[in-house]
Amino acid sequence: MARHKVEICGVNTANLKVLTNEEMISLFKKYRSGDLLAKEELINGNLKLVLSILKKYNNRTDNMDDLFQVGCIGLIKAIDNFDLSHEVRFSTYAVPMILGEVKRYLRDNNNVKISRSIKDLSYKVSKLKEKLTLDLGCEPSVTLISSILGIAENEIILAIDSTKDSLSMFDPIYNDGGDVIYLCDQLADKKNNNYSLEEKIGLNDALNSLKAKERYVIEERYYFGKTQMELSQELGISQAQISRLEKSGLDTIKKKIL
């Protein structure tokens, strides 16, 4: 079977090597001893890690080559700062750093303007998260970051949210192969609520007819905006199961009210 070929910055992604953990450790030891060729091997052996992070940003930029280069800058920073003595896998340390570079690039090239003070705080939070992730082996909580920086949690959350991508009202959020649900379909118009009493009763009856898990997933997804991944972690089941529960619930609702 032929491997799928994609060219980014002149790199054939089908031919990218993936290093084993043992190879990574050996190359880091050589690099720390001054072997610059080892650094080059580390970069080339982790380009697929950069690509895996960039997948979700496919529709956020017109130039994936630029974004790939930015991701590589984050990768190089991670390689330069990684410490083997912490006994953390390199990917655990590198992902936040690569993401940080990508998000900063997208934020700075975004049409939505963020104040300088929030940008500065966002940078401090990002750097502290990177350090704590390496020290702790997991992503730190907002409470911990707040206590270290001496800044209120709501300000930390605002700084973190400022790095998130802006969404179009016409971004698809659900597609079962038939009707597509767009973000604007889920935005309530509180000034002009034109739903009739019959429609509200019909929707309520349809929700009541769902199985308990289906109803919970539908309500959490469409009333409270939770992601499938969040629900997966909350309920202790796979994201695929959440997707099936959501689809089944929506199909039942359609049959009841249409």
Contacts in CASP RR format, 6 or more apart in sequence:
PFRMAT RR
TARGET T0000
AUTHOR 0000-0000-0000
METHOD contacts of the structure
MODEL  1
MARHKVEICGVNTANLKVLTNEEMISLFKKYRSGDLLAKEELINGNLKLV
LSILKKYNNRTDNMDDLFQVGCIGLIKAIDNFDLSHEVRFSTYAVPMILG
EVKRYLRDNNNVKISRSIKDLSYKVSKLKEKLTLDLGCEPSVTLISSILG
IAENEIILAIDSTKDSLSMFDPIYNDGGDVIYLCDQLADKKNNNYSLEEK
IGLNDALNSLKAKERYVIEERYYFGKTQMELSQELGISQAQISRLEKSGL
DTIKKKIL
3 14 0 8 1.000
4 14 0 8 1.000
5 12 0 8 1.000
5 13 0 8 1.000
5 14 0 8 1.000
6 12 0 8 1.000
6 13 0 8 1.000
6 14 0 8 1.000
7 13 0 8 1.000
8 51 0 8 1.000
8 64 0 8 1.000
8 65 0 8 1.000
8 68 0 8 1.000
9 65 0 8 1.000
9 68 0 8 1.000
9 69 0 8 1.000
11 47 0 8 1.000
11 68 0 8 1.000
13 47 0 8 1.000
13 48 0 8 1.000
13 51 0 8 1.000
16 44 0 8 1.000
16 45 0 8 1.000
16 47 0 8 1.000
16 48 0 8 1.000
16 51 0 8 1.000
17 44 0 8 1.000
17 45 0 8 1.000
18 45 0 8 1.000
18 48 0 8 1.000
19 27 0 8 1.000
19 41 0 8 1.000
19 42 0 8 1.000
19 45 0 8 1.000
19 46 0 8 1.000
21 89 0 8 1.000
24 42 0 8 1.000
24 90 0 8 1.000
25 84 0 8 1.000
27 38 0 8 1.000
27 39 0 8 1.000
27 41 0 8 1.000
27 42 0 8 1.000
28 38 0 8 1.000
28 42 0 8 1.000
28 82 0 8 1.000
28 84 0 8 1.000
28 90 0 8 1.000
29 84 0 8 1.000
30 37 0 8 1.000
30 38 0 8 1.000
31 38 0 8 1.000
31 39 0 8 1.000
31 42 0 8 1.000
31 79 0 8 1.000
32 84 0 8 1.000
39 79 0 8 1.000
42 79 0 8 1.000
43 72 0 8 1.000
43 75 0 8 1.000
43 76 0 8 1.000
43 79 0 8 1.000
46 75 0 8 1.000
46 79 0 8 1.000
46 90 0 8 1.000
46 91 0 8 1.000
46 94 0 8 1.000
47 72 0 8 1.000
47 75 0 8 1.000
49 75 0 8 1.000
49 91 0 8 1.000
49 94 0 8 1.000
49 95 0 8 1.000
49 98 0 8 1.000
50 68 0 8 1.000
50 71 0 8 1.000
50 72 0 8 1.000
50 75 0 8 1.000
50 98 0 8 1.000
51 68 0 8 1.000
53 71 0 8 1.000
53 95 0 8 1.000
53 98 0 8 1.000
53 99 0 8 1.000
53 102 0 8 1.000
54 64 0 8 1.000
54 67 0 8 1.000
54 68 0 8 1.000
54 71 0 8 1.000
54 102 0 8 1.000
57 67 0 8 1.000
57 102 0 8 1.000
57 106 0 8 1.000
57 165 0 8 1.000
58 64 0 8 1.000
60 106 0 8 1.000
60 165 0 8 1.000
61 67 0 8 1.000
61 106 0 8 1.000
61 109 0 8 1.000
66 105 0 8 1.000
67 102 0 8 1.000
67 105 0 8 1.000
67 106 0 8 1.000
70 101 0 8 1.000
70 102 0 8 1.000
70 105 0 8 1.000
71 98 0 8 1.000
71 101 0 8 1.000
71 102 0 8 1.000
73 101 0 8 1.000
74 94 0 8 1.000
74 97 0 8 1.000
74 98 0 8 1.000
74 100 0 8 1.000
74 101 0 8 1.000
75 94 0 8 1.000
75 97 0 8 1.000
75 98 0 8 1.000
77 97 0 8 1.000
77 101 0 8 1.000
78 90 0 8 1.000
78 93 0 8 1.000
78 94 0 8 1.000
78 97 0 8 1.000
78 98 0 8 1.000
79 94 0 8 1.000
81 97 0 8 1.000
82 90 0 8 1.000
82 93 0 8 1.000
82 94 0 8 1.000
82 134 0 8 1.000
83 134 0 8 1.000
86 93 0 8 1.000
86 134 0 8 1.000
86 135 0 8 1.000
86 137 0 8 1.000
88 134 0 8 1.000
88 137 0 8 1.000
92 133 0 8 1.000
92 137 0 8 1.000
93 130 0 8 1.000
93 133 0 8 1.000
93 134 0 8 1.000
96 129 0 8 1.000
96 130 0 8 1.000
96 133 0 8 1.000
96 139 0 8 1.000
97 130 0 8 1.000
100 126 0 8 1.000
100 130 0 8 1.000
100 163 0 8 1.000
103 163 0 8 1.000
103 164 0 8 1.000
103 165 0 8 1.000
104 123 0 8 1.000
104 126 0 8 1.000
104 163 0 8 1.000
106 165 0 8 1.000
107 114 0 8 1.000
107 119 0 8 1.000
107 122 0 8 1.000
107 162 0 8 1.000
107 163 0 8 1.000
110 165 0 8 1.000
110 166 0 8 1.000
111 166 0 8 1.000
112 166 0 8 1.000
114 122 0 8 1.000
114 162 0 8 1.000
118 158 0 8 1.000
118 159 0 8 1.000
118 162 0 8 1.000
119 162 0 8 1.000
121 151 0 8 1.000
121 155 0 8 1.000
121 156 0 8 1.000
121 159 0 8 1.000
122 159 0 8 1.000
122 160 0 8 1.000
122 162 0 8 1.000
122 163 0 8 1.000
124 149 0 8 1.000
124 159 0 8 1.000
125 145 0 8 1.000
125 149 0 8 1.000
125 156 0 8 1.000
125 159 0 8 1.000
125 160 0 8 1.000
126 163 0 8 1.000
128 140 0 8 1.000
128 145 0 8 1.000
128 148 0 8 1.000
128 149 0 8 1.000
129 139 0 8 1.000
129 140 0 8 1.000
129 145 0 8 1.000
132 139 0 8 1.000
132 140 0 8 1.000
132 144 0 8 1.000
132 145 0 8 1.000
133 139 0 8 1.000
133 140 0 8 1.000
142 153 0 8 1.000
142 156 0 8 1.000
142 157 0 8 1.000
142 160 0 8 1.000
143 153 0 8 1.000
145 156 0 8 1.000
146 152 0 8 1.000
146 153 0 8 1.000
146 156 0 8 1.000
149 156 0 8 1.000
167 183 0 8 1.000
168 183 0 8 1.000
169 182 0 8 1.000
169 183 0 8 1.000
169 184 0 8 1.000
169 187 0 8 1.000
170 182 0 8 1.000
170 183 0 8 1.000
170 184 0 8 1.000
171 182 0 8 1.000
171 183 0 8 1.000
172 180 0 8 1.000
172 181 0 8 1.000
172 182 0 8 1.000
172 183 0 8 1.000
173 181 0 8 1.000
173 182 0 8 1.000
173 183 0 8 1.000
173 186 0 8 1.000
174 180 0 8 1.000
174 181 0 8 1.000
174 246 0 8 1.000
174 250 0 8 1.000
175 181 0 8 1.000
176 247 0 8 1.000
176 250 0 8 1.000
176 251 0 8 1.000
186 222 0 8 1.000
186 225 0 8 1.000
199 257 0 8 1.000
202 256 0 8 1.000
202 257 0 8 1.000
203 253 0 8 1.000
203 257 0 8 1.000
205 256 0 8 1.000
206 252 0 8 1.000
206 253 0 8 1.000
206 256 0 8 1.000
206 257 0 8 1.000
207 215 0 8 1.000
207 218 0 8 1.000
207 219 0 8 1.000
207 253 0 8 1.000
208 215 0 8 1.000
209 252 0 8 1.000
209 256 0 8 1.000
210 218 0 8 1.000
210 249 0 8 1.000
210 252 0 8 1.000
210 253 0 8 1.000
213 235 0 8 1.000
213 245 0 8 1.000
214 245 0 8 1.000
214 246 0 8 1.000
214 248 0 8 1.000
214 249 0 8 1.000
214 252 0 8 1.000
215 249 0 8 1.000
217 231 0 8 1.000
217 242 0 8 1.000
217 245 0 8 1.000
217 246 0 8 1.000
217 249 0 8 1.000
218 246 0 8 1.000
218 249 0 8 1.000
218 250 0 8 1.000
218 253 0 8 1.000
220 226 0 8 1.000
220 231 0 8 1.000
221 228 0 8 1.000
221 231 0 8 1.000
221 246 0 8 1.000
226 234 0 8 1.000
228 239 0 8 1.000
228 242 0 8 1.000
228 243 0 8 1.000
228 246 0 8 1.000
229 239 0 8 1.000
231 242 0 8 1.000
232 238 0 8 1.000
232 239 0 8 1.000
232 241 0 8 1.000
232 242 0 8 1.000
235 242 0 8 1.000
END
